[in-house]
Amino acid sequence: MQDVLAELAELHDRVDWGAVITLMSEHEYRVAYSSTMALEVPVVVTEGQEAAAASVAVEPAGLHSWAQSTADEVGGLPFSLYVMHRVLVGDTLLGKPLMEVFCRLAKHKEEIAHTDAAMYFLRLVAVQAQGYAMLGKARQALGLPADQDVLFRSRIQVQSDSFARTLDSLYGVNIWNVSTLGDSLTSPTTLMETTKETKPARFLLVGNNREVLTRVVVGDGVEKPLSWHVGRPIVGSDAVEAVEVRETFFDGNAYRLMDLLTKHYEGMGGSYTARMQPFAFIFEDPYVLVGLHFSTVDGTLQCEPLVAAYDRETGTTSWNGTDGDLWKVTDEPDDRPGRLPLWLGDSNSLAPYTFYKGVHDAPPTTVRGVRFHSESVHSGKRVHFAVLDGSWGQQTNLPYPPPTPRQHLVPFQP
């Protein structure tokens, strides 16, 4: 019975594939045809009195004819590129993105990995890039605005996001590398405190300009202190080597998660709370993660990244451990989300939990984005600290997400 169901599932995926690839292939051919016809525009050679005075020029009438047909909004490349985009994002009658259909079909063949799907997506991006380049040249020849870069980039970003969701759902490949043993947070336990706490700001930082932060481990939140991994960037790259684990904050002390969280009295039970941003902190190049800042905001713990500018040529950052340029990445007060209650019970019931993808699945790199992930479970919530996967581009050929628009950098002095 299982074999029959598997064959039916594969047949269903093949039917879907036939529907989307037929539509996509027609417009791929149109892009290729336009490129071929551009090479066949007649060339006129004008001979001068001397051999050095001869000139070569494109025949105006032929160029105009090619440009007009290529730039036509209905029968030219604008329509073909529009259709290719809709097929890739699933905006068709089938309602399924092309790469999702491709990956579902590929999953029936064990020898086809997610890297093969990534190479196919890259080929489709290359075809579109060729099309936008031809369209720009055609519009330039007609005296029309020729720049297609903004449209091309915006569409490729949407297509990449769609493909990334497919890789996550079908292959378990995610740009966010969860780098913590999550907290199996249990049912409420009564706390004696009945008022909100305000705790002093604490932060962790690397020791010099040849160090970057690559991972943070929350631990169980009750008995084990927070720890983080610090490594040395390899000159000329974003790769990191010589990673070591540390637990001491800038003030020389080690802290558990519960030492940083604020306590609240709520009904018959008590809770610790933290602020969970609804967005990830993603930094612009050349900023990389070198520390974390913990503070109390409106009676609730807030964690914000500390970043420095990274110079790949020297493998150094703008923060040397005692002074230099250092920034805190923060959000606007109006954007700050509500509190998330974190129930902490008996420490014996806090079982370690590991995501399907651990930090050691990818080599350590400089970190250009962080986020907190909250997961609801039967006993409460688990909270995970995650970093942008440094091997994402190598695995998928996909770009990193753009910097978070609602964040801003504030100079920070320890």
SULSUL-V153348 format. One record per residue. N is the residue number from 0. RES is the residue in one small letter. NEAR is the number of other C-alpha atoms within 10 Angstrom. D_CENTER is the distance of its C-alpha to the mean C-alpha in Angstrom with 1 decimal. Layout:
N & RES & NEAR & D_CENTER
N & RES & NEAR & D_CENTER
//
This chain:
0 & m & 6 & 40.2
1 & q & 7 & 36.8
2 & d & 8 & 37.2
3 & v & 9 & 38.3
4 & l & 10 & 35.4
5 & a & 12 & 33.0
6 & e & 13 & 34.9
7 & l & 12 & 34.8
8 & a & 14 & 31.0
9 & e & 18 & 30.7
10 & l & 13 & 33.2
11 & h & 13 & 31.3
12 & d & 20 & 28.1
13 & r & 16 & 30.2
14 & v & 12 & 31.7
15 & d & 18 & 28.3
16 & w & 20 & 27.3
17 & g & 11 & 30.5
18 & a & 15 & 30.0
19 & v & 24 & 26.6
20 & i & 14 & 27.3
21 & t & 10 & 30.6
22 & l & 15 & 29.2
23 & m & 20 & 26.4
24 & s & 12 & 28.9
25 & e & 13 & 31.4
26 & h & 22 & 29.1
27 & e & 17 & 27.8
28 & y & 13 & 31.5
29 & r & 18 & 32.0
30 & v & 24 & 29.5
31 & a & 14 & 31.2
32 & y & 12 & 34.6
33 & s & 22 & 33.8
34 & s & 17 & 32.9
35 & t & 11 & 36.1
36 & m & 13 & 38.2
37 & a & 17 & 36.9
38 & l & 9 & 38.4
39 & e & 12 & 41.6
40 & v & 17 & 42.3
41 & p & 14 & 45.8
42 & v & 14 & 46.2
43 & v & 12 & 49.4
44 & v & 12 & 51.0
45 & t & 10 & 53.4
46 & e & 12 & 56.0
47 & g & 10 & 57.5
48 & q & 7 & 60.7
49 & e & 7 & 59.1
50 & a & 8 & 56.6
51 & a & 8 & 54.2
52 & a & 9 & 54.4
53 & a & 11 & 53.0
54 & s & 11 & 49.8
55 & v & 10 & 47.3
56 & a & 10 & 45.8
57 & v & 12 & 44.1
58 & e & 13 & 46.6
59 & p & 13 & 45.9
60 & a & 11 & 46.9
61 & g & 15 & 44.8
62 & l & 19 & 41.7
63 & h & 16 & 42.2
64 & s & 13 & 42.6
65 & w & 17 & 39.4
66 & a & 24 & 37.4
67 & q & 16 & 38.9
68 & s & 15 & 38.2
69 & t & 28 & 34.6
70 & a & 23 & 33.7
71 & d & 15 & 35.5
72 & e & 12 & 33.4
73 & v & 11 & 34.8
74 & g & 12 & 35.7
75 & g & 19 & 33.5
76 & l & 24 & 29.9
77 & p & 16 & 28.6
78 & f & 15 & 29.5
79 & s & 23 & 28.2
80 & l & 24 & 24.8
81 & y & 13 & 24.7
82 & v & 17 & 25.7
83 & m & 22 & 23.1
84 & h & 22 & 20.3
85 & r & 19 & 21.9
86 & v & 23 & 22.3
87 & l & 26 & 18.7
88 & v & 22 & 17.5
89 & g & 20 & 20.5
90 & d & 14 & 22.6
91 & t & 15 & 25.8
92 & l & 9 & 28.7
93 & l & 12 & 27.2
94 & g & 12 & 24.2
95 & k & 18 & 21.9
96 & p & 21 & 19.1
97 & l & 29 & 20.5
98 & m & 26 & 17.8
99 & e & 24 & 18.3
100 & v & 23 & 22.1
101 & f & 20 & 21.7
102 & c & 24 & 19.8
103 & r & 21 & 22.3
104 & l & 20 & 25.1
105 & a & 19 & 23.7
106 & k & 16 & 23.5
107 & h & 14 & 27.3
108 & k & 11 & 27.5
109 & e & 7 & 26.5
110 & e & 9 & 26.5
111 & i & 13 & 23.6
112 & a & 13 & 20.3
113 & h & 20 & 16.7
114 & t & 14 & 16.8
115 & d & 15 & 19.6
116 & a & 20 & 17.8
117 & a & 22 & 15.0
118 & m & 15 & 18.0
119 & y & 15 & 19.5
120 & f & 22 & 16.6
121 & l & 16 & 16.6
122 & r & 12 & 20.4
123 & l & 16 & 20.0
124 & v & 17 & 17.8
125 & a & 12 & 20.5
126 & v & 19 & 23.2
127 & q & 24 & 21.7
128 & a & 19 & 21.4
129 & q & 16 & 25.1
130 & g & 25 & 26.0
131 & y & 22 & 24.6
132 & a & 17 & 26.4
133 & m & 23 & 29.6
134 & l & 26 & 29.4
135 & g & 21 & 29.0
136 & k & 20 & 32.0
137 & a & 26 & 34.0
138 & r & 20 & 33.5
139 & q & 15 & 34.4
140 & a & 18 & 37.6
141 & l & 16 & 38.4
142 & g & 9 & 38.0
143 & l & 12 & 35.1
144 & p & 11 & 31.8
145 & a & 17 & 29.9
146 & d & 15 & 26.4
147 & q & 17 & 23.9
148 & d & 13 & 20.8
149 & v & 9 & 19.5
150 & l & 10 & 20.1
151 & f & 18 & 18.6
152 & r & 12 & 15.3
153 & s & 11 & 15.0
154 & r & 19 & 16.0
155 & i & 20 & 13.7
156 & q & 16 & 10.6
157 & v & 14 & 12.2
158 & q & 23 & 13.1
159 & s & 24 & 9.8
160 & d & 17 & 8.5
161 & s & 18 & 11.9
162 & f & 24 & 11.8
163 & a & 20 & 8.6
164 & r & 16 & 10.8
165 & t & 22 & 13.6
166 & l & 22 & 12.4
167 & d & 12 & 11.8
168 & s & 12 & 15.2
169 & l & 13 & 17.2
170 & y & 14 & 16.2
171 & g & 13 & 14.5
172 & v & 20 & 11.5
173 & n & 18 & 8.4
174 & i & 24 & 5.1
175 & w & 20 & 7.0
176 & n & 26 & 10.2
177 & v & 28 & 12.9
178 & s & 24 & 15.3
179 & t & 26 & 18.3
180 & l & 22 & 21.4
181 & g & 26 & 21.1
182 & d & 25 & 24.2
183 & s & 24 & 26.4
184 & l & 26 & 27.7
185 & t & 21 & 31.1
186 & s & 16 & 33.5
187 & p & 20 & 34.8
188 & t & 14 & 37.3
189 & t & 14 & 39.7
190 & l & 15 & 39.3
191 & m & 11 & 42.2
192 & e & 12 & 40.4
193 & t & 12 & 40.9
194 & t & 12 & 39.3
195 & k & 14 & 35.8
196 & e & 16 & 35.2
197 & t & 17 & 34.0
198 & k & 17 & 32.8
199 & p & 10 & 32.6
200 & a & 14 & 29.3
201 & r & 18 & 28.2
202 & f & 19 & 25.6
203 & l & 25 & 24.6
204 & l & 25 & 24.2
205 & v & 24 & 24.3
206 & g & 16 & 27.8
207 & n & 17 & 27.6
208 & n & 22 & 25.8
209 & r & 21 & 25.2
210 & e & 26 & 23.1
211 & v & 30 & 19.5
212 & l & 27 & 18.2
213 & t & 28 & 16.1
214 & r & 26 & 16.6
215 & v & 25 & 18.4
216 & v & 22 & 20.7
217 & v & 21 & 22.2
218 & g & 22 & 25.0
219 & d & 26 & 27.4
220 & g & 24 & 27.5
221 & v & 20 & 31.3
222 & e & 14 & 32.8
223 & k & 16 & 30.2
224 & p & 20 & 28.8
225 & l & 23 & 25.2
226 & s & 21 & 24.3
227 & w & 24 & 21.7
228 & h & 18 & 21.1
229 & v & 27 & 21.9
230 & g & 22 & 21.8
231 & r & 24 & 23.0
232 & p & 27 & 20.8
233 & i & 19 & 22.4
234 & v & 15 & 23.8
235 & g & 11 & 22.2
236 & s & 14 & 18.8
237 & d & 18 & 15.8
238 & a & 19 & 17.4
239 & v & 23 & 19.2
240 & e & 14 & 22.7
241 & a & 12 & 25.4
242 & v & 18 & 23.4
243 & e & 12 & 25.7
244 & v & 13 & 25.6
245 & r & 15 & 26.9
246 & e & 19 & 28.0
247 & t & 17 & 29.8
248 & f & 19 & 28.5
249 & f & 16 & 29.6
250 & d & 11 & 32.9
251 & g & 8 & 33.7
252 & n & 11 & 33.3
253 & a & 16 & 31.2
254 & y & 18 & 29.9
255 & r & 18 & 29.1
256 & l & 17 & 26.7
257 & m & 19 & 29.8
258 & d & 14 & 31.1
259 & l & 24 & 28.3
260 & l & 25 & 28.2
261 & t & 23 & 30.8
262 & k & 26 & 33.4
263 & h & 21 & 34.5
264 & y & 16 & 37.5
265 & e & 14 & 36.8
266 & g & 8 & 39.7
267 & m & 9 & 41.1
268 & g & 14 & 38.1
269 & g & 22 & 36.0
270 & s & 22 & 32.3
271 & y & 23 & 29.9
272 & t & 22 & 27.2
273 & a & 22 & 23.8
274 & r & 21 & 21.7
275 & m & 20 & 18.4
276 & q & 19 & 16.2
277 & p & 13 & 15.1
278 & f & 16 & 11.8
279 & a & 20 & 9.4
280 & f & 24 & 10.5
281 & i & 24 & 8.2
282 & f & 24 & 10.8
283 & e & 12 & 12.1
284 & d & 11 & 13.5
285 & p & 13 & 15.9
286 & y & 22 & 15.3
287 & v & 26 & 14.6
288 & l & 29 & 15.4
289 & v & 28 & 19.1
290 & g & 26 & 20.1
291 & l & 20 & 20.0
292 & h & 17 & 22.5
293 & f & 18 & 24.1
294 & s & 20 & 26.5
295 & t & 20 & 28.4
296 & v & 17 & 27.7
297 & d & 12 & 30.2
298 & g & 20 & 31.2
299 & t & 24 & 27.8
300 & l & 24 & 25.5
301 & q & 23 & 22.5
302 & c & 23 & 20.1
303 & e & 19 & 18.4
304 & p & 24 & 16.7
305 & l & 25 & 19.0
306 & v & 31 & 17.8
307 & a & 23 & 19.7
308 & a & 20 & 19.6
309 & y & 23 & 19.1
310 & d & 19 & 21.5
311 & r & 16 & 20.6
312 & e & 10 & 24.2
313 & t & 13 & 25.7
314 & g & 19 & 23.1
315 & t & 21 & 23.9
316 & t & 27 & 22.5
317 & s & 18 & 24.4
318 & w & 24 & 25.3
319 & n & 17 & 28.2
320 & g & 18 & 28.8
321 & t & 12 & 31.5
322 & d & 12 & 30.7
323 & g & 13 & 28.6
324 & d & 14 & 25.7
325 & l & 24 & 23.5
326 & w & 21 & 21.5
327 & k & 20 & 20.5
328 & v & 22 & 17.3
329 & t & 19 & 18.7
330 & d & 19 & 18.8
331 & e & 9 & 21.8
332 & p & 8 & 24.5
333 & d & 6 & 24.7
334 & d & 12 & 21.0
335 & r & 15 & 21.6
336 & p & 13 & 21.5
337 & g & 13 & 24.5
338 & r & 17 & 25.3
339 & l & 16 & 24.2
340 & p & 19 & 27.2
341 & l & 24 & 26.8
342 & w & 20 & 30.0
343 & l & 25 & 31.3
344 & g & 18 & 34.4
345 & d & 12 & 36.4
346 & s & 13 & 34.5
347 & n & 9 & 35.9
348 & s & 13 & 34.0
349 & l & 19 & 30.5
350 & a & 14 & 29.5
351 & p & 13 & 26.5
352 & y & 15 & 23.6
353 & t & 14 & 21.0
354 & f & 13 & 17.9
355 & y & 9 & 17.9
356 & k & 15 & 15.6
357 & g & 13 & 16.7
358 & v & 20 & 15.7
359 & h & 10 & 18.3
360 & d & 10 & 16.7
361 & a & 14 & 14.8
362 & p & 13 & 16.7
363 & p & 25 & 16.1
364 & t & 24 & 14.4
365 & t & 28 & 14.1
366 & v & 24 & 11.5
367 & r & 22 & 9.5
368 & g & 23 & 8.2
369 & v & 23 & 10.1
370 & r & 23 & 11.0
371 & f & 19 & 14.0
372 & h & 17 & 14.3
373 & s & 16 & 17.8
374 & e & 13 & 19.5
375 & s & 11 & 23.0
376 & v & 11 & 25.5
377 & h & 9 & 29.3
378 & s & 12 & 30.1
379 & g & 17 & 27.8
380 & k & 21 & 24.1
381 & r & 19 & 21.9
382 & v & 19 & 19.4
383 & h & 24 & 16.7
384 & f & 20 & 15.0
385 & a & 22 & 11.5
386 & v & 27 & 9.6
387 & l & 25 & 6.4
388 & d & 27 & 8.0
389 & g & 23 & 9.9
390 & s & 17 & 11.0
391 & w & 18 & 8.0
392 & g & 13 & 9.4
393 & q & 11 & 12.9
394 & q & 17 & 12.6
395 & t & 23 & 11.2
396 & n & 17 & 11.8
397 & l & 21 & 8.6
398 & p & 15 & 7.2
399 & y & 18 & 4.2
400 & p & 14 & 4.0
401 & p & 10 & 7.6
402 & p & 16 & 9.4
403 & t & 15 & 10.6
404 & p & 11 & 14.0
405 & r & 12 & 16.1
406 & q & 17 & 15.7
407 & h & 15 & 18.2
408 & l & 15 & 19.5
409 & v & 14 & 23.0
410 & p & 11 & 25.1
411 & f & 13 & 25.8
412 & q & 11 & 29.0
413 & p & 12 & 29.6
//
